[in-house]
Amino acid sequence: MLGFFASKNKHVRVGVDFMSTGVAVAVVSAGKEKRGQVKTCEFLAAVGHTEQAKALHSWVDQNQLQNAECFSLIARHDVQLLQLEKPAVEDAELLQAVRWKITDLINYEIDAAVVDVFQLPPSPKSPVSYINAVVANEAVVSRYVDSVRQSGLKLVAIDVHDLVTKNYCRIFDLSESTVAILQLSDKAGQVSIYHNQDLYVARDFKIGLLDLESSEDDESTFDALLLELQRSMDYFESTYGLGMVQQMLIFPHTGATSRMAKYVQNYVGFDLGFVDVSVEKNSGLEQIEAHCFAAYCAALRGVNL
């Protein structure tokens, strides 16, 4: 793929997702033509900070992506999301108040923490306003920053998994609707619920692709996943009073997830479908690599339609 992009790389955005077993990368077009389309994606198997940094650097060199704008994700195990009652302070004092509230909720000194917040949609059924605090160790964040910059990419922003699927909803114009996105990795899953493109619910659970693939004709795994989905839907409906989810999109599309979707569809009142994101390969279109959806969503943050 040497020479795949122009040297200045002004018309692409790169998403990078660091995982425990490797680095997922996705390149998205940001030019006038085919804007938002995946140009290439890949999972770089590597364990440990040093090896992952080397793998990313080699991939950037191979694809001549130096100075391309990059949107990186922090690995799930390196960041905490803490839901808190919003402190009754002025906006300018909010971060300091949040840092004080979370001091006993993290296992390192608060002075070593990087903290940001995002507002959760208000519930008409409760007078209490909530926020989510995003917390990570500053030394850990610095390693991510160094890995990206040393690779030759131009780091624009660092994001978290709970928020990046919003970019997919925006690009594919899932506005004026209530949609859930179910993402499954090898050993875990996450369901996110959006209403008019605003995130209302993000829940993780310990059921993944390997569980679905090994279940075969045993429906107990499907039942366990169905229970997790129903809990998320019930919480959304009871907390916000915005009605039911209208559709749920699933990633990835495999034989196991197809069997699961067919089973779950019998017990829910919303339509199930699959995330449709493809990449050009071998003169045709193929679904993006199973590890790369979050990296793709991260890259979309820098793309305007």
TORKOL-4160 file (C-alpha; in steps of 0.2 Angstrom, whole numbers, padded with zeros to 4 digits, m for minus):
305
<pt num="1" X="0000" Y="0000" Z="0000"/>
<pt num="2" X="0015" Y="0011" Z="m0001"/>
<pt num="3" X="0011" Y="0028" Z="m0009"/>
<pt num="4" X="m0008" Y="0025" Z="m0006"/>
<pt num="5" X="m0010" Y="0043" Z="m0001"/>
<pt num="6" X="m0003" Y="0060" Z="m0006"/>
<pt num="7" X="0011" Y="0065" Z="0006"/>
<pt num="8" X="0002" Y="0079" Z="0014"/>
<pt num="9" X="m0013" Y="0069" Z="0018"/>
<pt num="10" X="m0025" Y="0084" Z="0019"/>
<pt num="11" X="m0040" Y="0074" Z="0014"/>
<pt num="12" X="m0040" Y="0059" Z="0026"/>
<pt num="13" X="m0043" Y="0057" Z="0044"/>
<pt num="14" X="m0035" Y="0043" Z="0055"/>
<pt num="15" X="m0044" Y="0034" Z="0069"/>
<pt num="16" X="m0033" Y="0024" Z="0081"/>
<pt num="17" X="m0040" Y="0012" Z="0095"/>
<pt num="18" X="m0027" Y="0005" Z="0107"/>
<pt num="19" X="m0033" Y="m0012" Z="0114"/>
<pt num="20" X="m0025" Y="m0025" Z="0125"/>
<pt num="21" X="m0020" Y="m0036" Z="0110"/>
<pt num="22" X="m0016" Y="m0023" Z="0097"/>
<pt num="23" X="m0020" Y="m0007" Z="0088"/>
<pt num="24" X="m0035" Y="m0005" Z="0077"/>
<pt num="25" X="m0033" Y="0009" Z="0063"/>
<pt num="26" X="m0045" Y="0016" Z="0051"/>
<pt num="27" X="m0042" Y="0029" Z="0037"/>
<pt num="28" X="m0057" Y="0039" Z="0032"/>
<pt num="29" X="m0059" Y="0051" Z="0017"/>
<pt num="30" X="m0062" Y="0069" Z="0021"/>
<pt num="31" X="m0061" Y="0076" Z="0004"/>
<pt num="32" X="m0075" Y="0082" Z="m0007"/>
<pt num="33" X="m0077" Y="0065" Z="m0015"/>
<pt num="34" X="m0083" Y="0050" Z="m0005"/>
<pt num="35" X="m0082" Y="0059" Z="0011"/>
<pt num="36" X="m0083" Y="0048" Z="0026"/>
<pt num="37" X="m0079" Y="0032" Z="0016"/>
<pt num="38" X="m0066" Y="0020" Z="0024"/>
<pt num="39" X="m0050" Y="0020" Z="0013"/>
<pt num="40" X="m0042" Y="0006" Z="0023"/>
<pt num="41" X="m0042" Y="m0002" Z="0040"/>
<pt num="42" X="m0032" Y="m0014" Z="0049"/>
<pt num="43" X="m0029" Y="m0023" Z="0066"/>
<pt num="44" X="m0011" Y="m0022" Z="0071"/>
<pt num="45" X="m0008" Y="m0037" Z="0083"/>
<pt num="46" X="0004" Y="m0031" Z="0097"/>
<pt num="47" X="0005" Y="m0032" Z="0115"/>
<pt num="48" X="0012" Y="m0019" Z="0127"/>
<pt num="49" X="0015" Y="0000" Z="0125"/>
<pt num="50" X="0032" Y="m0002" Z="0117"/>
<pt num="51" X="0027" Y="m0015" Z="0104"/>
<pt num="52" X="0011" Y="m0006" Z="0100"/>
<pt num="53" X="0020" Y="0011" Z="0097"/>
<pt num="54" X="0032" Y="0002" Z="0085"/>
<pt num="55" X="0017" Y="m0006" Z="0076"/>
<pt num="56" X="0009" Y="0010" Z="0073"/>
<pt num="57" X="0024" Y="0019" Z="0068"/>
<pt num="58" X="0028" Y="0005" Z="0055"/>
<pt num="59" X="0010" Y="0006" Z="0048"/>
<pt num="60" X="0011" Y="0025" Z="0046"/>
<pt num="61" X="0027" Y="0024" Z="0037"/>
<pt num="62" X="0020" Y="0010" Z="0026"/>
<pt num="63" X="0005" Y="0020" Z="0021"/>
<pt num="64" X="0014" Y="0037" Z="0020"/>
<pt num="65" X="0002" Y="0044" Z="0032"/>
<pt num="66" X="0014" Y="0057" Z="0040"/>
<pt num="67" X="0005" Y="0072" Z="0046"/>
<pt num="68" X="m0012" Y="0065" Z="0044"/>
<pt num="69" X="m0025" Y="0071" Z="0057"/>
<pt num="70" X="m0027" Y="0058" Z="0070"/>
<pt num="71" X="m0041" Y="0055" Z="0083"/>
<pt num="72" X="m0036" Y="0042" Z="0096"/>
<pt num="73" X="m0045" Y="0032" Z="0108"/>
<pt num="74" X="m0039" Y="0027" Z="0125"/>
<pt num="75" X="m0041" Y="0008" Z="0129"/>
<pt num="76" X="m0056" Y="0004" Z="0139"/>
<pt num="77" X="m0046" Y="m0003" Z="0154"/>
<pt num="78" X="m0036" Y="0014" Z="0155"/>
<pt num="79" X="m0051" Y="0026" Z="0158"/>
<pt num="80" X="m0065" Y="0027" Z="0170"/>
<pt num="81" X="m0082" Y="0035" Z="0167"/>
<pt num="82" X="m0090" Y="0040" Z="0183"/>
<pt num="83" X="m0108" Y="0046" Z="0184"/>
<pt num="84" X="m0110" Y="0060" Z="0197"/>
<pt num="85" X="m0124" Y="0072" Z="0202"/>
<pt num="86" X="m0119" Y="0089" Z="0195"/>
<pt num="87" X="m0111" Y="0100" Z="0208"/>
<pt num="88" X="m0120" Y="0116" Z="0211"/>
<pt num="89" X="m0106" Y="0128" Z="0205"/>
<pt num="90" X="m0102" Y="0140" Z="0191"/>
<pt num="91" X="m0096" Y="0132" Z="0175"/>
<pt num="92" X="m0079" Y="0139" Z="0177"/>
<pt num="93" X="m0078" Y="0129" Z="0194"/>
<pt num="94" X="m0085" Y="0113" Z="0188"/>
<pt num="95" X="m0069" Y="0103" Z="0184"/>
<pt num="96" X="m0062" Y="0108" Z="0201"/>
<pt num="97" X="m0078" Y="0102" Z="0210"/>
<pt num="98" X="m0078" Y="0086" Z="0200"/>
<pt num="99" X="m0060" Y="0082" Z="0205"/>
<pt num="100" X="m0064" Y="0084" Z="0223"/>
<pt num="101" X="m0079" Y="0073" Z="0222"/>
<pt num="102" X="m0069" Y="0059" Z="0213"/>
<pt num="103" X="m0054" Y="0059" Z="0225"/>
<pt num="104" X="m0060" Y="0043" Z="0234"/>
<pt num="105" X="m0066" Y="0034" Z="0218"/>
<pt num="106" X="m0050" Y="0032" Z="0209"/>
<pt num="107" X="m0035" Y="0021" Z="0215"/>
<pt num="108" X="m0021" Y="0035" Z="0212"/>
<pt num="109" X="m0018" Y="0052" Z="0218"/>
<pt num="110" X="m0030" Y="0065" Z="0211"/>
<pt num="111" X="m0015" Y="0076" Z="0206"/>
<pt num="112" X="m0010" Y="0063" Z="0194"/>
<pt num="113" X="m0027" Y="0062" Z="0185"/>
<pt num="114" X="m0033" Y="0070" Z="0169"/>
<pt num="115" X="m0052" Y="0074" Z="0171"/>
<pt num="116" X="m0065" Y="0079" Z="0159"/>
<pt num="117" X="m0084" Y="0080" Z="0160"/>
<pt num="118" X="m0099" Y="0078" Z="0148"/>
<pt num="119" X="m0117" Y="0082" Z="0152"/>
<pt num="120" X="m0130" Y="0069" Z="0152"/>
<pt num="121" X="m0148" Y="0073" Z="0145"/>
<pt num="122" X="m0159" Y="0079" Z="0159"/>
<pt num="123" X="m0173" Y="0067" Z="0164"/>
<pt num="124" X="m0191" Y="0075" Z="0165"/>
<pt num="125" X="m0194" Y="0063" Z="0179"/>
<pt num="126" X="m0180" Y="0069" Z="0191"/>
<pt num="127" X="m0175" Y="0086" Z="0197"/>
<pt num="128" X="m0157" Y="0080" Z="0198"/>
<pt num="129" X="m0145" Y="0084" Z="0184"/>
<pt num="130" X="m0131" Y="0071" Z="0181"/>
<pt num="131" X="m0114" Y="0072" Z="0172"/>
<pt num="132" X="m0101" Y="0059" Z="0167"/>
<pt num="133" X="m0083" Y="0062" Z="0173"/>
<pt num="134" X="m0070" Y="0054" Z="0161"/>
<pt num="135" X="m0055" Y="0050" Z="0172"/>
<pt num="136" X="m0038" Y="0043" Z="0167"/>
<pt num="137" X="m0020" Y="0043" Z="0174"/>
<pt num="138" X="m0010" Y="0057" Z="0167"/>
<pt num="139" X="0005" Y="0046" Z="0164"/>
<pt num="140" X="m0005" Y="0034" Z="0154"/>
<pt num="141" X="m0013" Y="0047" Z="0143"/>
<pt num="142" X="0005" Y="0054" Z="0140"/>
<pt num="143" X="0010" Y="0037" Z="0133"/>
<pt num="144" X="m0004" Y="0037" Z="0121"/>
<pt num="145" X="0000" Y="0055" Z="0116"/>
<pt num="146" X="0019" Y="0050" Z="0113"/>
<pt num="147" X="0014" Y="0034" Z="0103"/>
<pt num="148" X="0003" Y="0044" Z="0091"/>
<pt num="149" X="0015" Y="0058" Z="0089"/>
<pt num="150" X="0031" Y="0047" Z="0087"/>
<pt num="151" X="0022" Y="0038" Z="0073"/>
<pt num="152" X="0021" Y="0054" Z="0063"/>
<pt num="153" X="0002" Y="0056" Z="0064"/>
<pt num="154" X="m0004" Y="0073" Z="0069"/>
<pt num="155" X="m0014" Y="0071" Z="0085"/>
<pt num="156" X="m0030" Y="0081" Z="0085"/>
<pt num="157" X="m0040" Y="0074" Z="0100"/>
<pt num="158" X="m0041" Y="0059" Z="0112"/>
<pt num="159" X="m0058" Y="0052" Z="0114"/>
<pt num="160" X="m0067" Y="0038" Z="0123"/>
<pt num="161" X="m0077" Y="0023" Z="0117"/>
<pt num="162" X="m0093" Y="0028" Z="0125"/>
<pt num="163" X="m0094" Y="0044" Z="0114"/>
<pt num="164" X="m0087" Y="0040" Z="0097"/>
<pt num="165" X="m0102" Y="0030" Z="0090"/>
<pt num="166" X="m0111" Y="0047" Z="0090"/>
<pt num="167" X="m0101" Y="0052" Z="0075"/>
<pt num="168" X="m0108" Y="0037" Z="0065"/>
<pt num="169" X="m0126" Y="0042" Z="0070"/>
<pt num="170" X="m0121" Y="0060" Z="0063"/>
<pt num="171" X="m0113" Y="0054" Z="0047"/>
<pt num="172" X="m0128" Y="0042" Z="0043"/>
<pt num="173" X="m0141" Y="0055" Z="0047"/>
<pt num="174" X="m0149" Y="0045" Z="0061"/>
<pt num="175" X="m0158" Y="0061" Z="0067"/>
<pt num="176" X="m0175" Y="0063" Z="0074"/>
<pt num="177" X="m0176" Y="0045" Z="0079"/>
<pt num="178" X="m0171" Y="0034" Z="0094"/>
<pt num="179" X="m0158" Y="0021" Z="0089"/>
<pt num="180" X="m0147" Y="0009" Z="0099"/>
<pt num="181" X="m0130" Y="0003" Z="0093"/>
<pt num="182" X="m0124" Y="m0014" Z="0099"/>
<pt num="183" X="m0105" Y="m0017" Z="0098"/>
<pt num="184" X="m0097" Y="m0034" Z="0101"/>
<pt num="185" X="m0079" Y="m0038" Z="0104"/>
<pt num="186" X="m0072" Y="m0055" Z="0107"/>
<pt num="187" X="m0076" Y="m0055" Z="0126"/>
<pt num="188" X="m0088" Y="m0040" Z="0129"/>
<pt num="189" X="m0101" Y="m0029" Z="0122"/>
<pt num="190" X="m0108" Y="m0012" Z="0123"/>
<pt num="191" X="m0125" Y="m0005" Z="0119"/>
<pt num="192" X="m0127" Y="0014" Z="0117"/>
<pt num="193" X="m0144" Y="0022" Z="0115"/>
<pt num="194" X="m0146" Y="0039" Z="0105"/>
<pt num="195" X="m0161" Y="0050" Z="0104"/>
<pt num="196" X="m0159" Y="0064" Z="0090"/>
<pt num="197" X="m0141" Y="0059" Z="0090"/>
<pt num="198" X="m0138" Y="0063" Z="0109"/>
<pt num="199" X="m0131" Y="0049" Z="0119"/>
<pt num="200" X="m0143" Y="0044" Z="0133"/>
<pt num="201" X="m0137" Y="0027" Z="0139"/>
<pt num="202" X="m0120" Y="0017" Z="0137"/>
<pt num="203" X="m0119" Y="0000" Z="0146"/>
<pt num="204" X="m0105" Y="m0013" Z="0145"/>
<pt num="205" X="m0108" Y="m0031" Z="0148"/>
<pt num="206" X="m0097" Y="m0047" Z="0148"/>
<pt num="207" X="m0105" Y="m0056" Z="0133"/>
<pt num="208" X="m0095" Y="m0056" Z="0117"/>
<pt num="209" X="m0092" Y="m0064" Z="0100"/>
<pt num="210" X="m0083" Y="m0079" Z="0107"/>
<pt num="211" X="m0098" Y="m0083" Z="0118"/>
<pt num="212" X="m0110" Y="m0081" Z="0104"/>
<pt num="213" X="m0099" Y="m0092" Z="0092"/>
<pt num="214" X="m0098" Y="m0106" Z="0105"/>
<pt num="215" X="m0116" Y="m0106" Z="0110"/>
<pt num="216" X="m0121" Y="m0115" Z="0093"/>
<pt num="217" X="m0139" Y="m0122" Z="0097"/>
<pt num="218" X="m0138" Y="m0117" Z="0116"/>
<pt num="219" X="m0150" Y="m0102" Z="0117"/>
<pt num="220" X="m0145" Y="m0097" Z="0135"/>
<pt num="221" X="m0131" Y="m0085" Z="0129"/>
<pt num="222" X="m0144" Y="m0077" Z="0118"/>
<pt num="223" X="m0156" Y="m0075" Z="0133"/>
<pt num="224" X="m0142" Y="m0068" Z="0143"/>
<pt num="225" X="m0138" Y="m0055" Z="0130"/>
<pt num="226" X="m0157" Y="m0051" Z="0128"/>
<pt num="227" X="m0158" Y="m0048" Z="0146"/>
<pt num="228" X="m0144" Y="m0035" Z="0145"/>
<pt num="229" X="m0153" Y="m0026" Z="0131"/>
<pt num="230" X="m0169" Y="m0026" Z="0140"/>
<pt num="231" X="m0161" Y="m0019" Z="0155"/>
<pt num="232" X="m0154" Y="m0005" Z="0145"/>
<pt num="233" X="m0170" Y="m0001" Z="0136"/>
<pt num="234" X="m0180" Y="m0002" Z="0152"/>
<pt num="235" X="m0169" Y="0011" Z="0160"/>
<pt num="236" X="m0170" Y="0022" Z="0145"/>
<pt num="237" X="m0189" Y="0022" Z="0144"/>
<pt num="238" X="m0192" Y="0024" Z="0163"/>
<pt num="239" X="m0179" Y="0037" Z="0165"/>
<pt num="240" X="m0182" Y="0049" Z="0151"/>
<pt num="241" X="m0200" Y="0045" Z="0145"/>
<pt num="242" X="m0195" Y="0047" Z="0127"/>
<pt num="243" X="m0204" Y="0031" Z="0121"/>
<pt num="244" X="m0196" Y="0015" Z="0114"/>
<pt num="245" X="m0180" Y="0013" Z="0104"/>
<pt num="246" X="m0185" Y="0011" Z="0086"/>
<pt num="247" X="m0171" Y="0001" Z="0079"/>
<pt num="248" X="m0155" Y="m0007" Z="0084"/>
<pt num="249" X="m0139" Y="m0008" Z="0073"/>
<pt num="250" X="m0127" Y="m0022" Z="0077"/>
<pt num="251" X="m0108" Y="m0023" Z="0073"/>
<pt num="252" X="m0100" Y="m0034" Z="0067"/>
<pt num="253" X="m0111" Y="m0044" Z="0055"/>
<pt num="254" X="m0106" Y="m0063" Z="0057"/>
<pt num="255" X="m0115" Y="m0079" Z="0057"/>
<pt num="256" X="m0116" Y="m0079" Z="0076"/>
<pt num="257" X="m0123" Y="m0061" Z="0077"/>
<pt num="258" X="m0135" Y="m0066" Z="0063"/>
<pt num="259" X="m0142" Y="m0080" Z="0073"/>
<pt num="260" X="m0142" Y="m0070" Z="0088"/>
<pt num="261" X="m0152" Y="m0056" Z="0079"/>
<pt num="262" X="m0165" Y="m0068" Z="0073"/>
<pt num="263" X="m0168" Y="m0075" Z="0090"/>
<pt num="264" X="m0168" Y="m0058" Z="0099"/>
<pt num="265" X="m0180" Y="m0051" Z="0086"/>
<pt num="266" X="m0194" Y="m0062" Z="0092"/>
<pt num="267" X="m0194" Y="m0054" Z="0109"/>
<pt num="268" X="m0192" Y="m0035" Z="0106"/>
<pt num="269" X="m0203" Y="m0022" Z="0098"/>
<pt num="270" X="m0189" Y="m0013" Z="0088"/>
<pt num="271" X="m0181" Y="m0018" Z="0072"/>
<pt num="272" X="m0164" Y="m0026" Z="0072"/>
<pt num="273" X="m0151" Y="m0023" Z="0058"/>
<pt num="274" X="m0132" Y="m0022" Z="0055"/>
<pt num="275" X="m0120" Y="m0008" Z="0054"/>
<pt num="276" X="m0116" Y="m0006" Z="0036"/>
<pt num="277" X="m0098" Y="0001" Z="0034"/>
<pt num="278" X="m0087" Y="m0006" Z="0020"/>
<pt num="279" X="m0070" Y="m0004" Z="0013"/>
<pt num="280" X="m0063" Y="m0006" Z="m0004"/>
<pt num="281" X="m0053" Y="m0022" Z="m0006"/>
<pt num="282" X="m0048" Y="m0033" Z="m0021"/>
<pt num="283" X="m0059" Y="m0022" Z="m0033"/>
<pt num="284" X="m0074" Y="m0025" Z="m0022"/>
<pt num="285" X="m0082" Y="m0019" Z="m0005"/>
<pt num="286" X="m0080" Y="m0029" Z="0011"/>
<pt num="287" X="m0086" Y="m0026" Z="0029"/>
<pt num="288" X="m0073" Y="m0017" Z="0039"/>
<pt num="289" X="m0062" Y="m0027" Z="0050"/>
<pt num="290" X="m0071" Y="m0033" Z="0066"/>
<pt num="291" X="m0059" Y="m0024" Z="0078"/>
<pt num="292" X="m0060" Y="m0007" Z="0068"/>
<pt num="293" X="m0077" Y="0000" Z="0071"/>
<pt num="294" X="m0073" Y="0011" Z="0085"/>
<pt num="295" X="m0057" Y="0018" Z="0076"/>
<pt num="296" X="m0068" Y="0021" Z="0061"/>
<pt num="297" X="m0080" Y="0031" Z="0072"/>
<pt num="298" X="m0066" Y="0041" Z="0080"/>
<pt num="299" X="m0060" Y="0046" Z="0063"/>
<pt num="300" X="m0077" Y="0052" Z="0058"/>
<pt num="301" X="m0075" Y="0066" Z="0072"/>
<pt num="302" X="m0065" Y="0076" Z="0059"/>
<pt num="303" X="m0076" Y="0074" Z="0045"/>
<pt num="304" X="m0090" Y="0086" Z="0040"/>
<pt num="305" X="m0103" Y="0082" Z="0027"/>
